[in-house]
Amino acid sequence: MKVLCASIALLVLCNGQLFCDERLDSYISKNKKEQFDYDYEKNEEQSLKLRDSWIAPLNLNYSHSKSNPYGSEQTAESAAIKMDQPIFQSGGIYYNIKFAEASKKYFNYSIDVAKRKLVKDAISFLMQIKQMDLKISKQKLQIKNSEINLAQKKEGYLSGQLDSGFLDGAIIERNQFIQALYDIETNKERAVSKFSAISDMNYKDAFIPSLKLLNQEQFLEQNIVLSMSDSEVIKNGYAKDLTVTKYLPRVNVTAGYSWDKSDTPYQFGANEKDYYSYGFKANLPIDINSFRDVESSKIDYLKSKLVVEDRKRELKAIFEQVMQNIENFEKKKQLSVENRDIYEKLLADTVDLYKAGYKTEYDVDLLKNSLEIQKSDVDIYEIDKQLELLTLYEMYNDKI
């Protein structure tokens, strides 16, 4: 197993293009692609909003009123522009911008993970459909063999060489093979339905990737799930620093301009005035919960670092399990190859004996079908291997 793990790893396309965005998008429907595009766009806008959240709004106010408290109408107007802008937050502005950038990267990774899972599901359904086509062909061959066996048992029973128990067993075996065929066909239709729900492709024409192997180190270095966890550590680190700056000194620049106008019947002309103000203010918040707030953000940061190490361990375990499963499927495949070679030799000998009159046509047909069954098994186990490694593809990113 150690030798296997040193040489076997994640699947990629022979042409190396499976993981590019264009090929990813081709497996999922237009509707789902647009949904992911909106997710990316929303994340972009949320990131910009968060990045610029330290910029205070410019407040514009205007009012106009009329009243007649003494029987005569009087009017009043006022307008004002006010600014209260932070210019120093003990590093808070810097960490706010860095936190926004880190958050954008983290949430983009989370969207990538969801998108890759959907693409992986689409490819998995395609592979399952192809595999079930092979299983259907194999099952039909097994039904043919069971029918040959039934015919032989019927002849033996009618000639008095076999009792009815052998004939009954042959009938039951044939029925079981037919029922199994129905189950496989049902599973195929289920896979086709699931594929059609997430893809605009016709499954009959869709490209099914042929996949190769990489090593474990590459799988971990270019693992999108691990990259997302790493980005979360960075995001939580800036969140911790940003929390600290909430309780440190800050300085704001203040400025304003106001205009007032009033008109009453008891004064000559309108009373109008305008004035400006500017200055700065310093603030140092003293909050009884400041220490708890900082410690809470620090705990989130430290925990996210532990999560990365735990995630690495989980990914290694998944990798090892997939490799073990592949090894088992390879053993089964090699056994089918050996059986295929045996049946090829038996078929050639049986054909010669049939020509010489020592074997029946039943014997030849049985071996022909058995040979084709073994060939199908070889292809079925190969798809099993690729389905196993497709589990790793879901987390693989060759563009990191």
ROZA-373574 format. One line per field, with one value per residue (C-alpha): x, y negated, z. Coordinates in pm, 1 decimal. Each point is the difference from the previous one (the first is absolute). Example, Ala and Ser with C-alpha at 12.3 -4.5 7.8 and 13.67 -1.06 7.14 Angstrom:
<pts>
c1: c(1230.0 | 137.0)
c2: c(450.0 | -344.0)
c3: c(780.0 | -66.0)
</pts>
This chain:
<pts>
c1: c(0.0 | 287.9 | 142.1 | -343.0 | -48.8 | 339.2 | -89.3 | -377.8 | -205.0 | -262.9 | -153.6 | 26.8 | -96.0 | 243.0 | 0.0 | 35.7 | -294.6 | -274.5 | 43.5 | -9.2 | -309.5 | -130.4 | -1.9 | -152.5 | -284.0 | -77.4 | -123.2 | -260.2 | -310.9 | -13.5 | -237.1 | 237.5 | 297.2 | -186.2 | -80.7 | 369.2 | 83.8 | -243.6 | 164.4 | 340.1 | -141.8 | -171.3 | 320.4 | 186.0 | -249.1 | -8.1 | 378.9 | 11.2 | -267.6 | 200.2 | 326.6 | -141.7 | -209.3 | 248.8 | -92.3 | -269.7 | -305.1 | -40.0 | -327.8 | -215.5 | -308.4 | -268.3 | -326.9 | -282.3 | -295.6 | -298.1 | -205.0 | -253.6 | 16.9 | -130.5 | -235.6 | 268.8 | 198.3 | 372.5 | 254.0 | 333.7 | 269.9 | 326.9 | 272.2 | 316.8 | 296.2 | 185.2 | 302.0 | 145.1 | 279.7 | 246.9 | 359.5 | 178.4 | -120.1 | 323.5 | 29.5 | -371.8 | -26.5 | 283.4 | -136.8 | -349.3 | 126.5 | 208.4 | -292.5 | -223.5 | 254.9 | 42.3 | -376.9 | -43.9 | 260.0 | -153.0 | -354.5 | 119.3 | 158.7 | -326.7 | -181.2 | 269.0 | -48.0 | -375.8 | 50.8 | 257.2 | -227.2 | -275.5 | 237.4 | 133.8 | -357.4 | -66.9 | 313.2 | -80.8 | -348.9 | 147.8 | 244.4 | -274.3 | -218.7 | 286.2 | 69.4 | -365.1 | -7.8 | 283.7 | -184.5 | -316.1 | 195.7 | 162.8 | -336.0 | -152.1 | 287.5 | -62.5 | -367.4 | 100.5 | 220.7 | -282.4 | -231.3 | 257.3 | 30.3 | -380.4 | -18.5 | 265.5 | -181.6 | -329.8 | 154.6 | 150.1 | -332.8 | -200.1 | 253.3 | -20.8 | 361.7 | -90.3 | -280.3 | -229.6 | 206.8 | 278.1 | -251.5 | -166.8 | 336.1 | 82.9 | -333.3 | 55.3 | 354.1 | -126.0 | -270.2 | 251.9 | 224.5 | -296.3 | -111.2 | 356.0 | -4.0 | -314.7 | 168.5 | 306.3 | -218.1 | -191.0 | 325.3 | 119.1 | -315.6 | 38.4 | 357.5 | -113.2 | -270.5 | 246.4 | 248.0 | -270.2 | -98.2 | 342.5 | 121.3 | -121.7 | 206.1 | -142.9 | 154.4 | 37.0 | 232.2 | 165.4 | 375.6 | 111.3 | 355.7 | 274.3 | 198.9 | 362.4 | 183.9 | 201.8 | 169.7 | -128.1 | 219.9 | -154.1 | -348.7 | 62.6 | 187.1 | -271.5 | -298.5 | -278.5 | -155.7 | 334.2 | 52.8 | -339.1 | 99.5 | 330.9 | -183.5 | -231.0 | 303.6 | 115.4 | -351.3 | -34.3 | 346.4 | -100.6 | -333.8 | 192.7 | 218.8 | -304.1 | -175.0 | 297.7 | -2.8 | -364.9 | 124.6 | 301.0 | 15.7 | -151.5 | -11.4 | -274.1 | -6.3 | -328.1 | -133.7 | -334.4 | -184.6 | -347.9 | -248.9 | -322.1 | -270.3 | -322.8 | -270.7 | -263.7 | -247.8 | 141.8 | 340.0 | 118.0 | 125.7 | 122.2 | 239.6 | 280.5 | 333.1 | 265.4 | 303.7 | 265.4 | 181.0 | 302.7 | 226.3 | 97.2 | -87.2 | 184.4 | -160.2 | 119.2 | -279.2 | 13.6 | -223.7 | -32.2 | -39.6 | 298.8 | 226.4 | -266.5 | -60.6 | 370.5 | 43.6 | -299.4 | 145.8 | 337.6 | -162.2 | -161.2 | 341.8 | 176.1 | -278.9 | 16.0 | 372.0 | -79.1 | -273.2 | 259.8 | 213.3 | -305.6 | -112.2 | 341.9 | -34.4 | -351.0 | 116.4 | 290.1 | -240.7 | -236.3 | 291.6 | 123.4 | -350.3 | -47.0 | 336.8 | -89.9 | -329.4 | 177.8 | 245.3 | -290.4 | -171.3 | 328.2 | 26.8 | -352.9 | 79.6 | 312.4 | -198.6 | -250.4 | 289.0 | 132.7 | -349.1 | -34.3 | 320.6 | -119.5 | -335.3 | 169.0 | 206.7 | -301.3 | -211.7 | 262.4 | 29.9 | -379.3 | -49.4 | 247.8 | -182.9 | -336.6 | 127.6 | 118.3 | -344.6 | 101.0 | -166.5 | -339.7 | -93.2 | -119.9 | 355.8 | 140.3 | -262.8 | 45.9 | 373.7 | -46.8 | -236.3 | 225.1 | 295.2 | -195.4 | -109.5 | 362.1 | 82.4 | -286.7 | 126.7 | 340.1 | -165.5 | -239.2 | 284.0 | 191.1 | -295.7 | -19.9 | 358.7 | -75.3 | -312.0 | 213.7 | 253.1 | -272.7 | -57.4 | 343.3 | -59.6 | -275.7 | 269.6 | 273.6 | 99.0 | 284.9 | -16.9 | 97.3)
c2: c(0.0 | -239.0 | 58.4 | -57.0 | -325.8 | -123.2 | 46.7 | -40.3 | -312.6 | -232.4 | 30.9 | -272.3 | -11.0 | 135.6 | -340.9 | -173.3 | -230.3 | 146.8 | -257.9 | -316.3 | -210.8 | 38.6 | 378.0 | -14.5 | -216.8 | 232.8 | 272.7 | -207.4 | -167.6 | -362.9 | -78.4 | 138.7 | -178.1 | -328.0 | 69.9 | 49.8 | -316.3 | -193.5 | 148.9 | -123.6 | -342.7 | -31.0 | 97.8 | -265.2 | -269.7 | 111.3 | -10.2 | -353.5 | -106.6 | 149.3 | -147.6 | -353.6 | 29.4 | -221.2 | -295.7 | -192.0 | -119.7 | -367.2 | -110.9 | -242.5 | -146.2 | -239.4 | -103.7 | -234.0 | -82.1 | -235.1 | -92.0 | -257.4 | -5.0 | -359.7 | -1.1 | -111.0 | 247.2 | 27.5 | 219.0 | 149.9 | 174.0 | 159.4 | 204.1 | 158.8 | 210.3 | 188.4 | 229.9 | 211.0 | 194.3 | 234.4 | -65.8 | 204.8 | 318.1 | 149.2 | 224.4 | 66.6 | -144.9 | 220.0 | 315.9 | -78.0 | -7.7 | 318.4 | 177.9 | -91.0 | 139.3 | 319.3 | 43.3 | -35.3 | 270.5 | 232.4 | -29.5 | 38.6 | 327.5 | 106.2 | -69.0 | 192.2 | 297.0 | 4.3 | -35.0 | 279.7 | 229.9 | -54.3 | 64.5 | 309.1 | 126.2 | -52.6 | 192.3 | 270.4 | 47.0 | 23.0 | 267.0 | 189.4 | -8.5 | 137.3 | 264.9 | 102.9 | 35.8 | 249.8 | 173.3 | 21.9 | 164.4 | 233.2 | 85.0 | 80.7 | 241.2 | 161.0 | 34.9 | 171.2 | 239.6 | 68.9 | 73.1 | 241.7 | 160.8 | 21.7 | 161.9 | 254.4 | 75.9 | 35.6 | 253.0 | 189.0 | 3.0 | 113.4 | 273.3 | 120.8 | -85.5 | -279.4 | -43.1 | -303.9 | -171.7 | -77.7 | -139.9 | -208.8 | -140.7 | -100.5 | -181.6 | -188.9 | -96.9 | -136.4 | -202.9 | -144.4 | -115.1 | -164.5 | -175.7 | -124.3 | -140.9 | -198.0 | -138.9 | -111.6 | -166.2 | -181.4 | -122.5 | -121.0 | -203.4 | -144.1 | -108.4 | -147.9 | -197.5 | -135.4 | -95.6 | -179.4 | -197.3 | -168.0 | -3.7 | -117.6 | 270.7 | 307.4 | 281.9 | 205.7 | -261.5 | -137.4 | 31.5 | 237.4 | -83.3 | 259.6 | -54.3 | 37.0 | 11.3 | -250.8 | 37.2 | -73.4 | -306.1 | -166.5 | 87.6 | -175.6 | -295.8 | -66.3 | 83.6 | -255.1 | 104.1 | -41.7 | -334.2 | -114.8 | 99.6 | -187.6 | -309.5 | 24.5 | -14.3 | -319.1 | -147.0 | 79.8 | -142.7 | -336.6 | 22.7 | 43.4 | -305.0 | -201.0 | 86.1 | -126.2 | -335.0 | -53.6 | -74.5 | -216.8 | -379.5 | -144.9 | -346.3 | -144.3 | -315.3 | -188.1 | -268.9 | -152.7 | -278.2 | -120.6 | -243.0 | -129.3 | -227.9 | -114.1 | -236.5 | -137.8 | -285.7 | -171.2 | -72.4 | -200.1 | 239.2 | 352.8 | 96.5 | 201.9 | 120.8 | 263.2 | 124.1 | 269.5 | 210.1 | 226.9 | 176.8 | 340.0 | 232.7 | 279.3 | 301.5 | 282.5 | 250.8 | 170.0 | 303.3 | 260.1 | 268.8 | -105.6 | 274.2 | 265.3 | -123.9 | 11.7 | 341.8 | 134.6 | -112.2 | 140.7 | 337.1 | 2.8 | -62.9 | 271.8 | 248.4 | -62.1 | 84.7 | 329.4 | 65.8 | -23.5 | 267.7 | 215.3 | -49.7 | 114.6 | 316.9 | 60.5 | -53.8 | 239.6 | 259.8 | -50.4 | 30.3 | 319.6 | 150.8 | -84.6 | 151.3 | 316.0 | 24.8 | -49.7 | 275.7 | 235.4 | -86.9 | 51.1 | 347.7 | 79.4 | -137.7 | 214.6 | 304.6 | -70.2 | -36.4 | 339.2 | 151.2 | -157.3 | 164.6 | 335.1 | -27.2 | -97.2 | 320.0 | 209.9 | -148.1 | 74.2 | 361.6 | 39.1 | -127.8 | 264.2 | 269.9 | -121.9 | 29.0 | 351.8 | 82.9 | 33.7 | -320.1 | -158.9 | -345.5 | -70.2 | 46.3 | -241.2 | -266.2 | 31.1 | -63.1 | -285.5 | -173.0 | 68.8 | -149.5 | -317.6 | -18.2 | -2.7 | -271.9 | -207.4 | 52.0 | -143.0 | -321.1 | -15.8 | 18.8 | -268.2 | -235.7 | 95.1 | -119.6 | -330.4 | -51.6 | 46.0 | -255.6 | -239.1 | -42.1 | -161.9 | -210.6 | -180.7 | -154.3 | -39.9 | -328.4 | -18.2 | -381.8 | -68.0)
c3: c(0.0 | 74.1 | -346.3 | -145.7 | 191.1 | -114.3 | -365.2 | -23.6 | 48.7 | -132.2 | -346.1 | -262.6 | -363.5 | -255.0 | -168.2 | 336.3 | -63.4 | 221.4 | 273.0 | -206.3 | 55.2 | -355.0 | 21.7 | 346.7 | -123.2 | -288.6 | 236.8 | 181.5 | -135.1 | -112.5 | 284.9 | 262.4 | -158.6 | 26.0 | 364.8 | 74.8 | -197.3 | 218.9 | 309.9 | -119.2 | -85.3 | 336.9 | 177.8 | -198.2 | 97.9 | 364.3 | 8.6 | -139.1 | 247.6 | 287.4 | -126.1 | -6.9 | 315.6 | 189.1 | -225.1 | 182.8 | -192.3 | -86.6 | 158.2 | -198.5 | 168.1 | -120.4 | 158.1 | -99.1 | 221.7 | 20.0 | 304.5 | 120.3 | 379.2 | 18.6 | -295.0 | -248.6 | -206.5 | 56.0 | -177.8 | 100.9 | -203.4 | 101.6 | -166.1 | 130.0 | -111.8 | 270.0 | -3.3 | 280.9 | -163.2 | 179.2 | -105.9 | 265.8 | 170.7 | 136.0 | -306.3 | -25.2 | -351.2 | -127.9 | 162.3 | -125.0 | -358.5 | 44.4 | 166.9 | -294.0 | -247.9 | 201.7 | 33.4 | -374.6 | -63.1 | 258.4 | -133.3 | -358.5 | 106.0 | 161.3 | -329.4 | -188.5 | 231.5 | -61.6 | -374.2 | -16.7 | 196.8 | -254.2 | -290.1 | 174.9 | 41.0 | -371.5 | -101.3 | 253.7 | -146.7 | -349.4 | 113.2 | 179.9 | -312.6 | -208.1 | 261.4 | 15.5 | -378.5 | 41.5 | 283.2 | -212.9 | -281.2 | 249.9 | 157.8 | -337.6 | -63.7 | 337.8 | -91.1 | -324.9 | 193.1 | 246.4 | -292.9 | -145.1 | 342.1 | 21.2 | -343.1 | 100.5 | 326.3 | -185.9 | -240.4 | 291.0 | 183.6 | -302.7 | -72.2 | 361.1 | 84.1 | 247.1 | 249.7 | 13.7 | 271.4 | -249.5 | -247.5 | 270.3 | 110.4 | -359.5 | -34.2 | 327.3 | -104.9 | -333.5 | 173.2 | 244.4 | -285.0 | -175.3 | 317.6 | 55.1 | -353.8 | 81.3 | 311.2 | -200.0 | -263.2 | 275.0 | 155.9 | -337.5 | -54.5 | 347.6 | -80.7 | -333.2 | 180.7 | 256.2 | -271.2 | -200.6 | 310.0 | 19.8 | -361.6 | -339.2 | -173.7 | -164.6 | 200.7 | -317.8 | -152.4 | 315.2 | 29.5 | 275.9 | 110.8 | -5.9 | 315.8 | 109.6 | 332.3 | 204.6 | 335.8 | 348.5 | 42.6 | -304.0 | 121.9 | 332.2 | -146.0 | -256.1 | 214.8 | -20.1 | 332.5 | 175.6 | -174.7 | 125.5 | 355.0 | -35.6 | -121.1 | 300.7 | 230.2 | -172.0 | 16.1 | 371.1 | 65.2 | -143.0 | 182.8 | 327.3 | -71.8 | -105.7 | 326.1 | 200.0 | -181.3 | 101.9 | 352.6 | -89.3 | -51.4 | -315.3 | -154.4 | -219.8 | -209.9 | 27.7 | -231.0 | -83.3 | -173.8 | 101.2 | -150.3 | 159.5 | -131.6 | 162.5 | -112.8 | 239.9 | -33.3 | 309.4 | -150.0 | -292.7 | -268.7 | 46.0 | 274.9 | -164.4 | 130.8 | -79.3 | 185.5 | -8.7 | 256.5 | -4.0 | 240.2 | 126.6 | 282.1 | 175.2 | 157.3 | 223.5 | 76.0 | 339.0 | -9.0 | 272.3 | -271.6 | -209.4 | 135.5 | -57.5 | -353.6 | -84.9 | 158.6 | -192.8 | -332.2 | 102.1 | 75.4 | -345.0 | -154.5 | 202.1 | -67.0 | -375.2 | 8.8 | 171.1 | -256.3 | -277.0 | 161.3 | 61.0 | -359.4 | -124.8 | 204.9 | -136.8 | -357.7 | 44.2 | 139.6 | -295.2 | -238.9 | 163.4 | -7.3 | -366.2 | -83.7 | 190.8 | -185.5 | -330.0 | 88.8 | 70.6 | -326.9 | -182.7 | 151.2 | -115.7 | -342.3 | -28.3 | 106.6 | -277.6 | -244.9 | 107.1 | -31.7 | -342.0 | -116.4 | 137.4 | -177.9 | -326.1 | 12.5 | 103.5 | -278.1 | -263.0 | 122.0 | 22.2 | -354.7 | -121.3 | 198.5 | -133.3 | -355.2 | 81.3 | 141.3 | 365.2 | 127.1 | -59.4 | -123.9 | 353.3 | 128.3 | -257.6 | 71.1 | 376.5 | -28.1 | -248.0 | 240.6 | 298.9 | -187.3 | -75.2 | 364.2 | 114.0 | -252.8 | 138.3 | 354.5 | -98.6 | -123.4 | 295.6 | 253.2 | -188.9 | 37.5 | 369.2 | 36.8 | -165.6 | 208.4 | 310.6 | -113.9 | -102.6 | 374.1 | 14.0 | -308.8 | 183.8 | 219.6 | -260.9 | -159.0 | -248.1 | -8.1 | 361.9)
</pts>
